[in-house]
Amino acid sequence: MRAHGRARGGAALTGAVLLVTAVLAGCDGAPAPSSPQASTVYRPVDWKRCDAPEGGTAPGPDWRCATLGVPLDYAKPDGETTGIALIRKPATKKSERLGSLLFNFGGPGGSGVGILPRAAASYKELNTRYDLVGFDPRGVAASAGVRCRGDEAQEKAYREVDMTPDTAEEEAAFIADGTDFGAGCDRLSGTVLPHVGTANAARDMEQIRRALGDRKLSYFGISYGTELGGTYAHLFPKTVGRVVLDAVVDPTADSVGHARNQTTGFQRALENYLKDRGQDPAAGTRRIAALLERMDKDPLPTASGRELNESLAVTGIVSPLYSKSGWPTLTAALDEAERTGRGDRLLALADSYNGRDENGRYDTQSHSQRAISCADAKARPTAAEARALLPEFRKLSPVFGPFLAWDTAGWCAGWPVEGEHDTPEASAPGAAPILVVGTTGDPATPYEGARRMADELGEGVGVMLTNKGEGHGSYGESACVTSLVDAYFLEGKVPADGRTCS
């Protein structure tokens, strides 16, 4: 589960945080002189027809792709470089073009090159005046994507490692698996591993802005993309243009704080789901927790021959809570498990969330997610410290609490690279107004984090917009939010701070 959820295609990328234009080469995409973002291109980008991404299909003829060289280590700007994969679809009304709109759909670890073509229809209005631009952050997919272990080892870990250990033996195996994962990252991706943190990705965004020829950065960040956007604003406040942060990561939370926030958020979403089904939230929570406890001892069978254990079941429950549209799927999966004693539906949900296809192949988003998270966070909680969190986390959520408490220790166990900070810095004095959108029922990035992000950005910079609703992300889900965001990007209309959509 971890961090901000998997990035997925769609208007608001619901289900996670849930991975070029009839185009000329070089500086064809530079803004017209009348554009408020116009400037000289810093480093021309050679746009070409796109190849199919790994495990996917090539986008249509309106899309072009490129690779931008950036310093691997910004402390050595003239040293080794690494490539950042880009994808672009030009504005459809070229005479009214404002510039480029850069996206990050979350994760961390989501491939913007893979996701943006699938999600572009949701941003059709913005595409009238902006080139839509996606990128794979460093350490992700086509940008020197981090790899840590093969499919067989991944499958073995999901099958054998208890993510909520109850015995000393299970605890030792849990920590050993985390250490082994990190060692695999170091062995297979050691060159890039020390340089994949969010601050370096934000520096890459500045290089992208310059290469695209935009005077200011216009940016749409979702889920983890909000942390990346806040970091960019802190590092480059003078080049902040029109920026929207939707489904906001709390910048004041450390690794334990994020786990606490998500425990609260997913429990809140579960209770809202149970209420919607006409069930008592407390009783429904106890029933699901009891089901998980039974699976911890006796996993459920499935038609594939694989078993649904407790850890996979928790992931299967998490996945449909990202969006209210997923609630009927959760009902069917829980009914199957409780009434028939089979785990096929919950296992399918867990596989989708974990990036496993029907042939048993796993994508590497979870590898990138872990590498980026551990490069960012200094904290390395021990097993004893995680164990001490259990009473608090169980009280917050008997369903998700144990899983997320233990995750604080297993995630970066024995990680080969030191983390950069306790919490990210998002203060951006002097930056243009940044629209911060929080949804009251967001499970993965709970609403309270949006208010904290707005406060951290600073007075006159963070503009808070509240969406009263369910799900992870609000653009394309709430007509009110969508219209306000469109007006902000297209016309520069900044909503009143504290505006609410319901």
N, C-alpha and C positions, 0 to 999 in steps of 0.2 A: 504494500500500500504506500506508505512513506511519502513524506514531503508534500507535494502539491497535487499529486495525482497525474495520471497519464494524459498527455495532450492528445486530443483527437480532433478530427475535422468537424465542422458545423459552425453555426452562427456564433454560439457562445462556447463552442468546444465542450458542451455538456458531456459528462461522462469522464471527466478528469480535469485538469487541470486541469481526462483525458484528454505520427507523425505525419527562352522563356518567352510574345506580342510581336506581332508582326514587327519586327524590330530591326533597326540598323545597328551597326557596330559602333564601338567607341563612345563618343559623347552625344549620340543621338537622343539620349534621354535627358539631357540637361534642360532645366526650366527655361522657358522663354524669358527674354529680358524684362518683361512686365511683371513676371511672377515675384511675389514677396520673398521667395526662397532662392532666387537666381544667384549664381556665382560661377566662378571658373571651376571647371572640373579639376579635382585634385589629382586623380590617377584614373585614366580612362579604363573602362570596363569593356572587355571583349565579349559581347553577348552573342550566343550561338543557340541553335536549336537544341532542345533538351533531350538528353537520354533518359530512359526509364530509371527511376530510383530503385534501389535494391528492394526486391519483393513487391514492386509496384509497376504501373504502366506510365508511359510518357504522357505528359500533358498535351493539350491541343496546340494548334499552330499559332495561337496568340501569345504563347509563352516563350520566353528566352531564358537561358541559364548562363552563368559565368562563375568564375572563381577569382576571388580577390586575395592577393598576397598581403599578409600582415605580419608584424614581428611575432615570432613564437614567444619571446620574452621581451616585454616592453622595457625592461631595464637595460636591454641590449638592442636598441632599435635598429642598428645596422647589422645585426647578427642573423641567425637562421630565421627563415620565414615559415609560415604555415598558411594553408589555403582555406578561405571561408567561402562556402558554396552559396550562391545567390540564385534567385528566380524572380522574374518580373513579368507583369502584364501591364501594358501602357494604358494611360487614361483614355477613355473612349471619346471624350470631348476635348480634343487637343487644343482648341482655341481658348478653352477655359481652364487649362491645366494649372494646378497649384504647385505640383512637385511630386515627390515620392512619399508613400506611406509605408513605413517599415512595420512588420508584424513579428511578434513572438507569442506562440500559442501555449507556452507553459512546459511543464515537466518537473524540474529541468530535464532536458533531453529530447524534447519534441523537435522533429525535423520540419522547419518552415518550408523547405524546398518540397517536401512530400505533402504537407498539410495544406498549404495555401491554394494550390489548384483545386483541391477538393472542397475548400471552404469559400472560394472566391464568389460564388453566386450570392452568398449572404452579405457580401460587401459591394454589391453591384452599384449602389448609389454612390458610395465613396469612390468607386472606380471611374466614375464619370470625370472627376477632376484630379484624381491622383493615380499615378502608377502604383499598383500594388506590388510590394517587394517583400519576399520572404528570404530567410537565411537559415542555414544550419549553424548554430553557435559552435565555437571550437570544442572539440571533443564529442561532437554529435554527428552521426550519420556520415555525410560526404565531407564534413570538415574534420578530418582525422578522427573519426568516431572511435571512442574508447570501446575496447573489447576486453572482457575479463575471464570468460570461461565458455566452453562449448555447450551445445544443446544437451548432451547426455549428462554433463555435470550439473547443468541448470535443472534438468528434470529430476535428477537424484536429490538435489537439495530441497526442491519443493515436496518431494515424496517422503524424505527421511528426516529432515530437520524440523523439530518442533519449535515453532516461533513463539510459543508461550511455555517455556520449559518448567517442568514441575519437580524434576529430580536433579541431583548434582551431575549425573551422567548426561541428561538432556541439555543442561545448562552449558556444560563443557563443549558438547557437540555444536550448540548454537553459536557460541563465541568462536570456536574453531572454524566454522563455516564462514563467518564474517572475515576472519583473518585470511582464510584461503582465497576468498573473493578478491580482497585487496591485493594479495600477492599475485593473483592472476592478472589484475589490471596493470600492476607494475611490470610484470613479465611481458605482456602483450602490447601495452601502450605506455611504457615508461617514459618515452620522450615527451609526450604531450601532457602526461598526467599532472605534473606540477603547475601547469599553466592554464588549466581549464576553469578556473574560478570565475565568478560573476563579474568581478571588476575588470578582468581582461576581456570578457565578452562585451562589456560596456565600451571599453576602449576600441574594440573591433567595430562596434556600431558607429563610433565617431569616424573611423576610417571609411565605413560604408557611406555615411553621409557625405563625406568629402568626395568620394569616388562617384557618387550619383550626381554631384553638382548642386546639392541643396544647401542654401545658406543656413537654414535651421532644420532640425530633425523633427519630422512628424512621425509619430509612433503610436502603435496600438499594442499594448501589452496585456496579456491575459494570464491569470494564475501566477506561476513563477515569472512570467513576463513582466509582472508588476514590480517584482523585486529587481529585475534587470533594468526596468525603466527608472525606478527610484535611484539605483546606483548610477545610471547614466546622468540623471539630473544633478546628482551631487558632484560628479566629476566634471561635467560640462554644462553648468547652468546657463551660460551665455548663448549656447546653441540649441536650447530647448525651444521647440516650436509648439505645435499643437500635439499634445500628448494625452492619451487616455489610458488609465489603468483600471482594469475590470477584473473582479474576483481577486481581491488584493491580499497579498502575503503581509503579515504583520512584521514590520521592520524592527520592532522592539523585542521580538521573541528570539531566544537562543534555541538550540536544538531540543532541549527539554520543553521549552515554552511552546514550540511548534507542535510537539507531540501532545501537549496538554490542550492546545487550541483545537487540534484535530479530533481529539477524544471528545471534547465538548461539542464540536461542530457535527460530527457524524452521529453522536447520540441525539442531538437536537433534530437532525434530519430524520433519524429513525423514529423518534417520537411523533414528528409531524406526519410521517408515513403511516404509522399505526393509528393515529387519530383520523386520518383520511379514510382508513379502512374500517372505521367505527369500532376500533379496539382500544382498550385501556392501555396507555403507553407503558405504565409500570409493569402491568401483567404481561404485556407483549414482550417487553424487554427481558423479563425473567424467563419467559418461555423460550426465546431465542438463545439466551445464555445457557439454558439447560440443554438445548439441542447441541450447541457447540461443545459443551462438557462431555456429552455422550460420544460425540465424534472424536474427541481427544483420545478416548479409550478404544472406540470401535468405529473406524472410518466407514463411510457409506460406499456401497458398490456402485459402479456405473457400467453402461453398456460397452465402454471402451476397454474395460478390464483394469483401468486405473481407478484408484480409490480417492474419495473426497475426504481429506483429513480436516482437522479443525482449522489449520492455518489457511488452507485453500478456501474453506467455507467462509471465513471472515472476509477474505478478498472478494469472494462471490457476492456477499451481502453488500460490501462497500460499493461495488461498481454501479449498480442501478440507483444508488442514492444520490449520485451526482446530478440527476435531473428528474423532475417529477414525471416526465414521460417514461422513465424506467421503472416506476413503481409497480405497474401491472406485471412486469417481468419478474420483479422480486417476489411478488405474491405467488406467482406460479412456481418459482424455484423453492420457496419455503414450504409451500403446500406439498410439493413432491417429496421433499426431504422428511417432513413431519408425518405425512399420511402414508407414504409408500416405502419409506426407508431407503430411497435411492437418491443419488447425488448428481445425476446427469446435468440438470439445469444449472445448479450452483457451480459445478466444475466448468461448464462452458463459459459462465460469466467470469470466473477466475482466470481461465485461459485467455480470454479476450483482454482482460485487464493486464495480465502478465506478458502479453505480446506473443502468445503461443499459437501457431497455426495448426491446421488439422493434420499436418504431416509431422508434428512434433518439433518444428523449428521455432526458435525464439528470436524476436528482434532484440536489439541491443539498447533500447531506450533506458531500461533499468540500469544498465551498465553506466551509461552517460550520466543518468540522474544521480547515481551514487557518487561517481567521481566528482561531479560538480559540487554536490552538497558537501562532500568531505573536504574538498579543496577550500570551500568557504568557511566552514565551521571549525573553530579551535577545539571545542569541547569533545572529549572522548570519554563519555560516561562508562564506568565499569559495570560489571554484572551486579556487584553489590549495590551500587547506586541505583541501578534499574530496579532491583528487587525492592529497594526501599520506597520506590515510587508506587508499587503495586496497590497498597491500600487506598491511596488517593485516587489513582486512575480507575480502579475497580468501582469506586464510589461514583466517579464521573460517568462511567459506562461499563457495566459488567460484560457487554458485548465487545467493545473495541478497546477498552482500557488496558487489559493485560497485553494485548498484541502491541499497542503503541508504547507502553512503558518499556517492554523488553526491547523494542526497536531502537530506543535511544542508545543502548549498549551495543547491539549487534550491527548497526548500520555502518559505523566507521571503525569497527574493532580492528586493532592492529594496522590501521591504514598507513601506507608507506609515505604519505605526504602530509605535512603539517597544514592545519587550517589557517585561514587568514584573519578571521575576526570572531568575536562572540556574537555580535549582531551587525547587520549591514548598516552603513551610513546612508541616509536618504535626504539629509538637509540640503536644500537647494536655494539659498538666498539669491535673489535677483533673477530667478528663472521666471519665464512666462507662466501663466496659470495652467495647472495640470489638473485634469478632471479625474477624480478618484471615485469609482463606482463600487459600492458594496451591496450585496444581496442578503437580506435578513436571514434567509434559510440556507445559506451556502454551507455545505458540510466540510469541504476541504480547506477553504480559506475563510473562516468564520467572519461574519460582518464586522466584529469589533476591530479587526485588523485594518479595515479600510479607514476608519476614523483615526487610528494611530498613524497610518501612512500620511493622511492629509495633514495631521499635526506635525509630523516629522519633516515633511517637505517645507513647511513654514508658512507663516501668515502671508496671505496674498498669493501664495503659490498653490497649495493644496486646496482644491475646490471639491467639497464632499457632495456626492449624489447618492441617495439611498433608494434602493429598489426593494419594496416589500414583496417578497416572493420566495420561491424555492429554487434550488439548483446552483450549480457552479458556473457563474457568469450570467450576464443579463442582456448583452447586446444580441438582438435577434430573438430574444425570448420575451422581453418587455417592449411593447410598442412605444411606451413613453420614453424609456431609456434610449431606444434606438433612434427616435426622432431628435432627442437632445444631443446625442453623440454626433449624429449626422450634421446637425446645425453647427455644432462646435467645430468639427473638422472642415466643413464646406464653406461656412460663412463666418467663422471666428466668433460665434455667439457663445459666451461663457455663461452657463446657468448660475443662478444665485447659489452661493454656498449654503448647504443644508437643504437643498431641494429634495423632495421625496416623490417617487413614482409608486403608485399602488394599483 
